[in-house]
Amino acid sequence: MRLAQQSVNQLEKNERAGAITLASLRRAAEALDAELFYAIIPRKPLRETIADRAKDVARKRVAPVAHSMQLESQGLADNELQERITELALELERNPRELWR
């Protein structure tokens, strides 16, 4: 199987524009008698991604409660607040499915 020059030109144009599709890549691979592989490669280790996300989620969950407590003159000291965030983050790390809901 071969690709027509017009198809090759269109494929290259779409690639430059960031508009290439998996379907067109599959056709090109087939024409070249090749396999197509695509992957998402993380920029940092998965454990680090989970830990960072857990901290973000924990901060967002704790912040409104901490604010309400502060308004009621029951606020936590900064170190206590950080402890709560760390505890919740560790709990979230143990169940990472909760992190992307």
C-alpha positions as CSV (number, residue, x, y, z in Angstrom):
1,M,0.0,0.0,0.0
2,R,1.2,3.5,-0.8
3,L,0.2,7.0,0.1
4,A,-0.4,9.5,-2.7
5,Q,1.9,12.6,-2.6
6,Q,-1.1,14.7,-2.0
7,S,-1.9,12.6,1.1
8,V,1.7,12.9,2.3
9,N,1.5,16.7,1.9
10,Q,-1.8,16.9,3.8
11,L,-0.4,14.6,6.6
12,E,2.6,16.8,7.0
13,K,0.5,20.0,6.9
14,N,-1.8,18.6,9.6
15,E,1.2,17.6,11.7
16,R,2.7,21.1,11.6
17,A,-0.7,22.5,12.5
18,G,-1.1,20.1,15.4
19,A,-4.2,18.8,13.8
20,I,-3.1,15.3,12.8
21,T,-5.5,12.5,13.7
22,L,-4.8,9.0,14.9
23,A,-6.7,7.7,11.9
24,S,-4.4,9.5,9.5
25,L,-1.3,8.2,11.4
26,R,-2.7,4.7,11.2
27,R,-3.1,5.0,7.4
28,A,0.4,6.3,7.1
29,A,1.8,3.5,9.3
30,E,-0.1,0.9,7.2
31,A,1.3,2.5,4.0
32,L,4.8,2.2,5.4
33,D,4.2,-1.4,6.6
34,A,4.8,-0.1,10.1
35,E,3.2,-0.2,13.6
36,L,1.8,2.9,15.1
37,F,2.5,3.5,18.8
38,Y,1.5,6.6,20.8
39,A,2.0,7.3,24.4
40,I,1.6,9.8,27.1
41,I,4.9,10.2,29.0
42,P,4.7,11.7,32.4
43,R,7.1,14.6,33.2
44,K,7.7,13.4,36.7
45,P,7.3,10.1,38.6
46,L,3.7,8.9,39.2
47,R,4.2,8.9,43.0
48,E,5.3,12.6,42.9
49,T,2.3,13.5,40.7
50,I,-0.1,11.7,43.2
51,A,1.6,13.4,46.2
52,D,1.4,16.8,44.6
53,R,-2.3,16.3,43.6
54,A,-3.1,15.0,47.1
55,K,-1.7,18.2,48.7
56,D,-3.6,20.4,46.3
57,V,-6.9,18.6,46.9
58,A,-6.3,18.5,50.7
59,R,-5.7,22.3,50.7
60,K,-8.9,22.9,48.8
61,R,-10.9,20.7,51.1
62,V,-9.4,22.1,54.3
63,A,-9.5,25.7,53.4
64,P,-13.3,26.3,53.6
65,V,-13.5,24.5,57.0
66,A,-10.5,26.4,58.3
67,H,-12.1,29.7,57.2
68,S,-15.4,28.9,58.8
69,M,-13.6,28.0,62.0
70,Q,-11.7,31.2,62.0
71,L,-14.9,33.2,61.5
72,E,-16.2,31.5,64.6
73,S,-13.1,32.3,66.6
74,Q,-12.1,28.6,66.5
75,G,-9.3,28.9,64.0
76,L,-6.4,26.5,64.0
77,A,-2.8,27.7,64.3
78,D,-0.8,27.6,61.1
79,N,1.1,24.5,62.2
80,E,-2.2,22.7,63.1
81,L,-3.7,23.6,59.8
82,Q,-0.6,22.3,58.0
83,E,-0.9,19.1,60.0
84,R,-4.5,18.6,58.9
85,I,-3.6,19.2,55.3
86,T,-0.7,16.7,55.5
87,E,-2.9,14.1,57.2
88,L,-5.6,14.4,54.6
89,A,-3.1,14.4,51.7
90,L,-1.6,11.1,53.0
91,E,-5.1,9.6,53.3
92,L,-5.8,10.7,49.7
93,E,-2.5,9.2,48.5
94,R,-3.7,5.9,49.8
95,N,-6.8,6.1,47.7
96,P,-5.7,8.1,44.6
97,R,-9.0,7.6,42.8
98,E,-10.4,10.3,45.0
99,L,-7.9,12.8,43.5
100,W,-9.4,13.3,40.1
101,R,-13.1,13.4,40.9
